[in-house]
């Protein structure tokens, strides 16, 4: 069975991945991962994160896959005994020094996509070095991936959904050149997502247009392979990886749920593509969808966000009543039956559901104005102080 691997930037996303049936989760800690500009786990947080995953019979992998200078290697050496003690299931590495440290401390090592591994001879060498799994380069076709799998004993992992970089396997220097913030050290400020113009020496300005008069010429669309789950599984890919460690819990919940349903549909022997999967994926952040390099060379570019919905902060949970599966919610915006809401919290993760009923003082109502407390049936346990959002169609 293929493993579904989801991202987590915080405990909300971690629990969202688990509750939506991810098999494993990958996280970053402060100091040596490819998402330095977003919230990350601390070394102290890692113990609780591992316990949550292992209690749910899930695996957790730790990203240590930036360029490693001497100070970074020294830091990794300092914290590696703690990582081992907490029983992290594997380190994701791109540096040979980091690989050596993982091996010396009996921690399983997975080679990162940052290593740009693109052929089976490289995998065979990495096997000799003690690597157990390789995240293959994004620039490989499905046929090339199939050939690699036929010629290696290692597990292979590929990205199946999320952001794509204009540079080869994300090894970009544009952010470093413009802002002195290195993408290869996790600090990318994404100048590629801007609109670009060409200015001549005498001041004439030209927009660089592509795709319906857009000028986001360096911004690829997002990868989305949900329509091609059968082909990917049959190619021998062992692990499907969702990109998005900078994304919030509702993104992780939505994407994980859709791909879990698609994988289950195939593995049950009754594969049928469900258009609703795409509609759900469109509700959360995306730059439009493409199939990456799996079937062709991607060429479409995108605006910053093409999601069909946005989420609006409308309230918080006051209490949860287990015996009736209901939550008391303090509202500071309007709500009505049929609205789609998201309830998020550290332990709750991200619960996404339609509002099927609303009560005030035991009486059913169909809509409510802001500044009131209401009772709403919920599909899973929520907790006081969880935040409540409403999904709204983007105008």
HELIX and SHEET records of a PDB file:
HELIX    1   1 UNK A   11  UNK A   19  1                                   9    
HELIX    2   2 UNK A   43  UNK A   55  1                                  13    
HELIX    3   3 UNK A   70  UNK A   85  1                                  16    
HELIX    4   4 UNK A   96  UNK A  104  1                                   9    
HELIX    5   5 UNK A  113  UNK A  115  5                                   3    
HELIX    6   6 UNK A  120  UNK A  128  1                                   9    
HELIX    7   7 UNK A  142  UNK A  150  1                                   9    
HELIX    8   8 UNK A  168  UNK A  170  5                                   3    
HELIX    9   9 UNK A  174  UNK A  179  1                                   6    
HELIX   10  10 UNK A  183  UNK A  185  5                                   3    
HELIX   11  11 UNK A  191  UNK A  193  5                                   3    
HELIX   12  12 UNK A  226  UNK A  228  5                                   3    
HELIX   13  13 UNK A  229  UNK A  234  1                                   6    
HELIX   14  14 UNK A  249  UNK A  267  1                                  19    
HELIX   15  15 UNK A  275  UNK A  283  1                                   9    
HELIX   16  16 UNK A  322  UNK A  324  5                                   3    
SHEET    1   A10 UNK A 289  UNK A 290  0                                        
SHEET    2   A10 UNK A 222  UNK A 224  1                                        
SHEET    3   A10 UNK A 155  UNK A 162 -1                                        
SHEET    4   A10 UNK A 133  UNK A 135  1                                        
SHEET    5   A10 UNK A 109  UNK A 111  1                                        
SHEET    6   A10 UNK A  90  UNK A  93  1                                        
SHEET    7   A10 UNK A  59  UNK A  64  1                                        
SHEET    8   A10 UNK A  24  UNK A  28  1                                        
SHEET    9   A10 UNK A   3  UNK A   7  1                                        
SHEET   10   A10 UNK A 239  UNK A 242  1                                        
SHEET    1   B 2 UNK A 197  UNK A 199  0                                        
SHEET    2   B 2 UNK A 205  UNK A 207 -1                                        
SHEET    1   C 8 UNK A 349  UNK A 354  0                                        
SHEET    2   C 8 UNK A 340  UNK A 345 -1                                        
SHEET    3   C 8 UNK A 387  UNK A 393 -1                                        
SHEET    4   C 8 UNK A 309  UNK A 321 -1                                        
SHEET    5   C 8 UNK A 326  UNK A 331 -1                                        
SHEET    6   C 8 UNK A 372  UNK A 377 -1                                        
SHEET    7   C 8 UNK A 358  UNK A 360 -1                                        
SHEET    8   C 8 UNK A 363  UNK A 365 -1                                        
SHEET    1   D 2 UNK A 335  UNK A 336  0                                        
SHEET    2   D 2 UNK A 367  UNK A 368 -1                                        
END                                                                             
